[in-house]
Amino acid sequence: MEGIMTTIKDIAKVAGVSVTTVSRALNGYSDVSIKTRQRIMDVAKELNYSPNTVARSLVMKKSKTIGLLVSNLNREGVKDNFTFEVLCGINQASADSEYDLVLFSTTSTKQREKTYTQLCRERRVDGVIIQGIRTDDPYLEEVVESDIPCVLIDIPIESNTVGYVTTDNVAGAKDAVKHLIDRGHRKIGMINGHSHADVSIRRLQGFREALYEHSLDIRMDWVRTGDFVEDKAEDATLELLNEYPEITALFCASDLMAFGAIRAIKRMGKRVPEDIAVIGYDDILLASYASPTLSTIRQDKYRLGWEAALLLIGMLEGEATQHARIIDTELILRESSK
């Protein structure tokens, strides 16, 4: 049995091209001309060249590979570990179903150079999971119009080829605010993410519903944005509390922003929770180590990824009847709101 390398070399020799060209042609890269690719395929057939996956993907046009497109994969995210936990879930479910996983990281510059479809075709993926993308991202429109099956994490769009997985953000936010109301708070502010995150829109909705159901005033000037960033949330909290010193509790749309808010409250010489109660959202690892420990809404981040991969594989294999999965959240009570 000859090693695969020799066989690629054999094809290269007979076809009169480089080994790299053979490899790129067999893997379906678009930078090999159709003529050259056909010649390489013919030679490969003559020489009975068939590493299993390539042979299989030529016959079935399926590579058993799914792509994970992550927007804003950067050092900022190290602190909340969110992407990593989702990735672990995706990885486990793909491995269990014998699918390979390819990571695409994207930036706006890259997006101007390459369409979403080009990206998928070049990497030979059967379907894609998308995480961390903003609702105004130019790729989103392409994704919805593309015929490549796709599962979005936290953006609720559904079609024949598009599905989504998200946690119940409205219910989670309502639970957080109801908890503050149960503790006797009547003047509650909110530090939200940004308007181009679907989760922010839903958490704001939950915030408003909880106040409405308890006949409390909904004061939109008591809602500020912190872009899901600690420092921005700190500044937003300082501004809000200086302007409205009557506020006694804050609901923050992420734990990182809650840490920023707590820093601001301490800087003002006030105490958490005695003067101002704080509750976050996510239940990241640091929430239970912070001082005070952080009350929050737990999202099962691993399960978000796991369900997203299972849903996509179900869609690829024609087994998914419905394309939406909504995961419940859980209220976790610690020191910051007691």
C-alpha positions as CSV (number, residue, x, y, z in Angstrom):
1,M,0.0,0.0,0.0
2,E,1.5,3.3,-1.1
3,G,1.4,6.3,1.2
4,I,-1.1,9.0,0.3
5,M,1.7,11.5,-0.3
6,T,3.3,9.4,-3.1
7,T,-0.1,9.1,-4.8
8,I,-0.5,12.9,-4.8
9,K,3.0,13.1,-6.2
10,D,2.1,10.6,-8.9
11,I,-0.9,12.6,-9.9
12,A,1.2,15.8,-10.0
13,K,3.8,14.1,-12.2
14,V,1.3,12.7,-14.7
15,A,-0.8,15.9,-14.8
16,G,2.3,18.0,-15.0
17,V,1.4,20.3,-12.1
18,S,2.7,20.9,-8.6
19,V,1.7,18.8,-5.6
20,T,0.1,21.9,-4.1
21,T,-2.1,22.3,-7.1
22,V,-3.3,18.7,-6.9
23,S,-4.0,19.1,-3.2
24,R,-5.9,22.3,-3.8
25,A,-7.9,20.8,-6.7
26,L,-8.8,17.7,-4.8
27,N,-10.0,19.8,-1.8
28,G,-12.1,22.0,-4.0
29,Y,-10.4,25.3,-3.7
30,S,-11.6,27.8,-6.2
31,D,-8.2,29.2,-7.3
32,V,-7.6,26.1,-9.5
33,S,-8.9,26.6,-13.0
34,I,-11.8,24.3,-14.1
35,K,-9.6,22.8,-16.9
36,T,-6.7,22.0,-14.6
37,R,-9.1,20.6,-12.0
38,Q,-10.8,18.3,-14.5
39,R,-7.4,17.1,-15.7
40,I,-6.3,16.3,-12.1
41,M,-9.6,14.5,-11.4
42,D,-9.2,12.4,-14.6
43,V,-5.6,11.5,-13.7
44,A,-6.7,10.7,-10.1
45,K,-9.4,8.4,-11.4
46,E,-6.9,6.6,-13.7
47,L,-4.5,6.1,-10.8
48,N,-7.3,4.9,-8.5
49,Y,-6.5,7.6,-6.1
50,S,-9.0,7.6,-3.2
51,P,-8.3,8.8,0.2
52,N,-11.7,8.1,1.8
53,T,-13.0,11.6,2.6
54,V,-12.1,13.1,-0.8
55,A,-13.6,10.1,-2.5
56,R,-16.7,10.4,-0.4
57,S,-17.1,14.1,-0.8
58,L,-16.7,13.8,-4.6
59,V,-19.5,11.2,-4.8
60,M,-21.8,12.7,-2.2
61,K,-20.8,16.4,-2.6
62,K,-20.7,16.4,1.2
63,S,-17.5,16.9,3.3
64,K,-18.9,16.1,6.7
65,T,-17.4,19.4,7.8
66,I,-19.2,22.2,9.5
67,G,-17.9,25.7,9.8
68,L,-18.1,28.0,12.9
69,L,-18.1,31.6,12.0
70,V,-17.2,33.7,15.0
71,S,-17.3,37.5,14.9
72,N,-15.2,39.4,17.3
73,L,-13.1,36.5,18.6
74,N,-10.6,38.6,20.6
75,R,-8.8,39.0,23.9
76,E,-11.7,40.9,25.4
77,G,-13.7,37.7,25.4
78,V,-11.1,35.9,27.5
79,K,-12.7,37.3,30.7
80,D,-16.2,36.0,30.1
81,N,-15.2,32.8,28.4
82,F,-18.6,32.8,26.6
83,T,-17.3,31.9,23.2
84,F,-15.1,29.1,24.5
85,E,-17.9,27.4,26.4
86,V,-20.2,27.5,23.3
87,L,-17.3,26.2,21.2
88,C,-16.9,23.2,23.6
89,G,-20.5,22.3,23.1
90,I,-20.3,22.6,19.3
91,N,-17.1,20.6,19.3
92,Q,-18.6,17.8,21.4
93,A,-21.8,17.4,19.4
94,S,-19.9,17.5,16.1
95,A,-17.4,14.9,17.2
96,D,-20.2,12.7,18.5
97,S,-21.7,12.9,15.0
98,E,-18.4,12.4,13.3
99,Y,-18.3,15.9,11.7
100,D,-15.2,18.0,11.5
101,L,-15.2,21.6,12.7
102,V,-13.6,24.5,10.9
103,L,-13.2,27.8,12.6
104,F,-13.6,31.0,10.4
105,S,-12.9,34.2,12.2
106,T,-14.2,37.2,10.4
107,T,-13.7,41.0,10.6
108,S,-15.3,43.7,8.5
109,T,-12.2,44.1,6.4
110,K,-12.2,40.4,5.5
111,Q,-15.9,40.6,4.7
112,R,-15.3,43.3,2.1
113,E,-12.9,40.9,0.3
114,K,-15.0,37.8,0.4
115,T,-18.6,36.9,0.3
116,Y,-20.0,34.5,2.9
117,T,-20.7,31.9,0.1
118,Q,-17.1,32.1,-1.2
119,L,-15.9,31.5,2.4
120,C,-18.0,28.5,2.8
121,R,-17.3,27.0,-0.7
122,E,-13.5,27.5,-0.3
123,R,-13.5,25.7,3.0
124,R,-15.8,23.0,1.7
125,V,-18.2,23.2,4.6
126,D,-21.7,21.6,4.4
127,G,-23.2,24.0,6.8
128,V,-22.3,26.8,9.2
129,I,-22.9,27.9,12.8
130,I,-22.7,31.7,13.4
131,Q,-21.9,33.3,16.7
132,G,-21.3,36.8,18.0
133,I,-22.6,38.5,14.8
134,R,-24.5,41.8,15.1
135,T,-27.9,42.2,13.6
136,D,-26.6,44.9,11.3
137,D,-23.7,42.7,10.0
138,P,-23.5,42.6,6.2
139,Y,-23.0,38.8,6.3
140,L,-26.4,38.3,7.9
141,E,-28.4,39.1,4.8
142,E,-26.2,36.9,2.8
143,V,-26.6,34.0,5.2
144,V,-30.4,34.2,5.0
145,E,-30.3,34.3,1.2
146,S,-27.7,31.6,0.8
147,D,-28.6,27.9,0.2
148,I,-25.9,26.8,2.6
149,P,-27.7,25.5,5.8
150,C,-26.9,27.7,8.8
151,V,-27.7,27.9,12.5
152,L,-27.5,31.3,14.2
153,I,-26.7,31.5,17.9
154,D,-28.9,34.3,19.5
155,I,-30.4,35.7,16.4
156,P,-33.9,34.4,15.9
157,I,-34.3,34.0,12.1
158,E,-35.9,30.9,10.6
159,S,-36.3,29.6,7.1
160,N,-35.8,26.4,5.1
161,T,-32.1,26.7,5.4
162,V,-31.7,28.8,8.5
163,G,-32.3,27.8,12.1
164,Y,-31.4,29.3,15.5
165,V,-30.7,28.5,19.1
166,T,-31.0,31.0,21.9
167,T,-31.9,31.1,25.6
168,D,-35.2,32.6,26.7
169,N,-33.9,36.2,27.1
170,V,-37.2,37.8,27.9
171,A,-38.0,35.3,30.6
172,G,-34.5,35.5,32.0
173,A,-34.6,39.3,32.3
174,K,-38.0,39.2,33.8
175,D,-36.8,36.8,36.5
176,A,-33.9,39.1,37.3
177,V,-36.1,42.2,37.7
178,K,-38.9,40.3,39.6
179,H,-36.2,39.2,42.1
180,L,-35.2,42.8,42.7
181,I,-38.9,43.8,43.1
182,D,-39.4,40.9,45.5
183,R,-36.5,42.3,47.5
184,G,-38.5,45.6,47.9
185,H,-36.9,47.6,45.1
186,R,-39.1,50.1,43.3
187,K,-36.6,52.3,41.5
188,I,-34.7,50.0,39.2
189,G,-32.2,51.0,36.5
190,M,-30.8,48.9,33.7
191,I,-27.4,48.8,32.0
192,N,-28.0,47.2,28.6
193,G,-25.7,46.0,25.8
194,H,-26.2,47.7,22.4
195,S,-29.1,48.0,20.0
196,H,-27.6,45.7,17.4
197,A,-27.7,42.6,19.7
198,D,-30.9,40.7,19.6
199,V,-30.4,39.6,23.2
200,S,-30.3,43.3,24.3
201,I,-33.6,44.0,22.7
202,R,-35.2,41.0,24.4
203,R,-33.6,41.6,27.8
204,L,-34.9,45.2,27.7
205,Q,-38.4,43.8,26.8
206,G,-38.2,41.4,29.9
207,F,-37.1,44.4,32.1
208,R,-40.1,46.4,30.9
209,E,-42.6,43.6,31.2
210,A,-41.5,42.9,34.8
211,L,-42.0,46.6,35.8
212,Y,-45.3,46.8,34.0
213,E,-46.7,43.6,35.6
214,H,-45.9,45.1,39.0
215,S,-47.4,48.5,38.1
216,L,-44.0,50.3,38.3
217,D,-43.1,53.2,36.1
218,I,-41.0,52.4,33.1
219,R,-38.4,55.1,32.9
220,M,-36.4,54.8,29.7
221,D,-34.0,57.5,31.0
222,W,-33.0,54.9,33.7
223,V,-31.8,52.5,30.9
224,R,-28.2,53.1,29.7
225,T,-25.9,51.1,27.3
226,G,-22.6,49.6,28.1
227,D,-21.9,47.7,24.9
228,F,-21.3,44.5,26.9
229,V,-17.9,46.1,28.0
230,E,-16.9,46.5,31.6
231,D,-15.4,50.0,31.4
232,K,-18.3,51.4,29.4
233,A,-20.7,49.9,31.9
234,E,-18.8,51.6,34.7
235,D,-19.0,55.0,33.0
236,A,-22.7,54.5,32.2
237,T,-23.5,53.5,35.8
238,L,-21.6,56.6,37.2
239,E,-23.6,58.8,34.9
240,L,-26.9,57.2,35.7
241,L,-26.6,57.2,39.5
242,N,-25.3,60.7,39.6
243,E,-28.3,61.9,37.6
244,Y,-30.8,59.7,39.5
245,P,-29.6,59.1,43.0
246,E,-33.0,57.6,43.9
247,I,-32.2,54.4,42.0
248,T,-31.7,51.5,44.5
249,A,-31.1,48.5,42.1
250,L,-29.5,47.8,38.7
251,F,-30.2,45.0,36.3
252,C,-27.2,44.5,34.0
253,A,-27.5,42.6,30.7
254,S,-24.2,40.8,31.2
255,D,-22.0,39.8,34.1
256,L,-19.0,41.8,32.8
257,M,-21.2,44.9,32.7
258,A,-22.4,44.1,36.2
259,F,-18.7,44.1,37.4
260,G,-18.3,47.5,35.8
261,A,-21.4,48.7,37.6
262,I,-20.2,47.4,41.0
263,R,-16.9,49.2,40.4
264,A,-18.8,52.5,39.8
265,I,-20.9,52.1,42.9
266,K,-17.8,51.4,45.0
267,R,-16.1,54.5,43.5
268,M,-19.1,56.6,44.6
269,G,-18.5,55.4,48.1
270,K,-21.6,53.3,48.2
271,R,-22.0,49.6,49.1
272,V,-23.4,46.6,47.2
273,P,-26.0,45.4,48.0
274,E,-26.7,47.6,51.1
275,D,-27.1,50.8,49.1
276,I,-27.6,49.5,45.6
277,A,-28.4,45.9,44.6
278,V,-26.9,44.5,41.3
279,I,-27.9,41.5,39.3
280,G,-26.1,40.4,36.1
281,Y,-26.8,38.0,33.2
282,D,-24.8,34.9,31.9
283,D,-23.4,33.4,35.1
284,I,-19.8,33.4,33.9
285,L,-17.2,31.7,36.0
286,L,-16.0,34.9,37.6
287,A,-19.5,35.7,38.9
288,S,-19.0,33.3,41.8
289,Y,-15.5,34.6,42.6
290,A,-16.3,38.3,42.5
291,S,-16.6,40.4,45.7
292,P,-19.4,40.6,46.4
293,T,-20.4,37.4,44.6
294,L,-22.8,38.2,41.8
295,S,-26.5,37.3,41.5
296,T,-27.2,36.6,37.9
297,I,-29.2,34.7,35.3
298,R,-27.5,31.5,34.3
299,Q,-27.3,30.6,30.6
300,D,-26.2,27.1,29.7
301,K,-23.5,28.2,27.3
302,Y,-22.2,24.8,26.6
303,R,-25.7,23.6,25.7
304,L,-26.2,26.6,23.4
305,G,-23.3,25.3,21.3
306,W,-24.3,21.6,21.6
307,E,-27.9,22.3,20.5
308,A,-26.7,24.5,17.6
309,A,-24.4,21.7,16.3
310,L,-27.1,19.0,16.7
311,L,-29.7,21.3,15.0
312,L,-27.3,22.0,12.0
313,I,-26.4,18.3,11.6
314,G,-30.1,17.4,11.8
315,M,-30.8,20.0,9.0
316,L,-27.9,18.6,6.9
317,E,-29.2,15.1,7.3
318,G,-32.8,16.0,6.6
319,E,-34.0,15.1,10.1
320,A,-34.7,18.5,11.6
321,T,-38.5,19.2,11.5
322,Q,-38.4,22.5,13.4
323,H,-35.5,25.0,13.2
324,A,-35.7,26.8,16.5
325,R,-34.5,25.8,19.9
326,I,-35.1,27.9,23.0
327,I,-33.2,27.0,26.2
328,D,-34.4,28.0,29.7
329,T,-32.4,30.2,32.0
330,E,-32.0,29.9,35.8
331,L,-32.0,32.6,38.5
332,I,-28.8,32.3,40.6
333,L,-28.9,34.3,43.9
334,R,-25.6,35.4,45.5
335,E,-24.5,38.4,47.6
336,S,-24.8,41.3,45.2
337,S,-28.6,41.4,45.5
338,K,-29.4,40.2,48.9
